[in-house]
Amino acid sequence: MSHLEDINLHKVFRPVYHHNFTIEIQNKIVAFVIMAYDNDSPWIDPRKDRYQNKISILDGIDVDIKSPAFTQILNYENDSVQESILSYLTTQTDHRWYEIMSLLEYANKTLLFCNRRTPSKFKTGESQNKETKGDGV
């Protein structure tokens, strides 16, 4: 836990260390979360299924995926680990996150503006496909 304090992540992973797991299992959970959810993780292969990425990560840190602790994590059944994952994800936000959010907000506002009803509608022109009668053209 002292190494996590050095990089200011001790509060993020505190829920993991409140389990009755061995220190080795707790450290592997923290390592798994960082490798599976870090923006710059070399373990994440976007061409593979997310579940397969997680299996590869667990295999890389020498974890038996059939162990109850990691089965719960893979099935999203461990609330304290999920809490740590969410907290860790919020530490991963950078300028790109704010840019994405501002672009999404702009798109949402533009869409609402385009779909807004106006009190009156004025006819601005006639259809180009209107048949002409009597002029022989």
C-alpha positions in Angstrom: 0.0 0.0 0.0 2.9 2.4 0.6 3.8 2.2 -3.1 0.3 3.3 -3.9 0.7 6.2 -1.6 3.8 7.3 -3.6 1.7 7.6 -6.7 -1.4 8.9 -4.8 -3.6 5.9 -5.6 -4.0 4.6 -2.0 -7.5 6.0 -1.6 -8.6 4.6 -5.0 -7.6 1.0 -4.0 -8.4 1.2 -0.3 -11.6 -0.9 -0.7 -9.5 -3.8 -2.2 -7.3 -3.9 0.9 -10.4 -4.2 3.2 -11.0 -7.8 1.9 -9.9 -10.9 3.8 -7.7 -11.9 0.8 -4.0 -12.5 1.2 -1.8 -9.6 0.4 -0.7 -11.4 -2.8 -4.3 -11.6 -4.0 -4.9 -8.0 -3.1 -1.8 -6.8 -5.0 -2.8 -8.9 -8.0 -6.3 -7.3 -8.0 -4.7 -3.8 -8.0 -2.3 -4.8 -10.8 -5.2 -6.3 -12.8 -7.3 -3.1 -12.4 -4.3 -0.9 -13.5 -3.5 -3.1 -16.5 -7.1 -3.5 -17.6 -8.3 0.0 -17.2 -5.3 2.3 -17.7 -5.4 4.6 -20.8 -1.9 3.7 -21.8 -2.0 0.0 -20.9 -0.1 -2.1 -23.4 -2.2 -5.1 -22.4 -5.4 -3.8 -24.0 -5.8 -5.0 -27.5 -8.7 -3.2 -29.2 -9.0 -6.0 -31.8 -9.8 -8.5 -29.1 -12.9 -9.0 -27.0 -12.8 -7.2 -23.7 -13.2 -10.4 -21.8 -10.3 -12.0 -23.7 -8.1 -9.0 -22.8 -8.9 -9.5 -19.2 -8.1 -13.2 -19.3 -4.8 -12.4 -21.0 -4.0 -9.8 -18.2 -4.8 -12.3 -15.5 -2.8 -15.0 -17.2 0.1 -12.5 -17.4 0.1 -11.8 -13.7 -0.1 -15.6 -13.0 -3.7 -15.7 -11.6 -5.9 -18.8 -11.7 -9.1 -17.4 -13.3 -11.1 -20.1 -11.7 -10.3 -18.8 -8.2 -13.4 -17.3 -6.5 -12.0 -13.9 -6.1 -11.2 -13.4 -9.7 -14.3 -15.1 -11.0 -16.3 -12.5 -9.0 -14.2 -9.7 -10.5 -14.7 -11.0 -14.1 -18.4 -11.3 -13.5 -18.7 -7.8 -12.0 -19.9 -9.3 -8.7 -17.4 -7.7 -6.3 -18.7 -4.3 -5.3 -15.6 -3.0 -3.7 -13.4 -3.9 -6.7 -16.0 -2.2 -8.9 -15.8 0.9 -6.7 -12.0 0.9 -7.1 -12.3 0.4 -10.9 -14.7 3.4 -11.1 -12.4 5.5 -8.9 -9.4 4.5 -11.0 -11.2 5.4 -14.2 -11.9 8.9 -12.9 -8.2 9.4 -12.3 -7.6 8.6 -16.0 -9.4 11.7 -17.3 -7.2 14.2 -19.1 -7.7 16.9 -21.7 -9.2 14.5 -24.2 -12.0 13.6 -21.8 -13.0 17.3 -21.4 -12.8 17.8 -25.2 -15.0 14.7 -25.8 -17.5 15.9 -23.3 -17.6 19.4 -24.7 -18.1 18.0 -28.3 -20.9 15.8 -27.0 -22.5 18.7 -25.3 -22.2 20.8 -28.5 -23.7 18.0 -30.6 -26.6 17.6 -28.1 -27.3 21.4 -28.1 -27.2 21.5 -31.9 -29.5 18.5 -32.2 -32.0 20.1 -29.8 -31.8 23.4 -31.7 -32.5 21.7 -35.0 -35.4 19.7 -33.6 -37.0 22.7 -31.8 -40.5 23.6 -32.9 -41.1 27.1 -34.1 -44.3 29.0 -33.5 -45.1 29.6 -37.1 -43.8 28.1 -40.3 -43.5 30.1 -43.5 -43.4 28.6 -47.0 -40.1 29.6 -48.5 -40.4 28.2 -52.0 -42.2 25.9 -54.3 -41.3 22.3 -55.1 -39.0 21.7 -58.0 -40.9 18.6 -59.1 -44.2 20.5 -59.6 -45.8 19.6 -63.0 -46.3 22.4 -65.4 -49.6 22.5 -67.2 -50.4 24.1 -70.5 -47.0 25.5 -71.4 -46.0 22.5 -73.5 -42.6 22.0 -71.9 
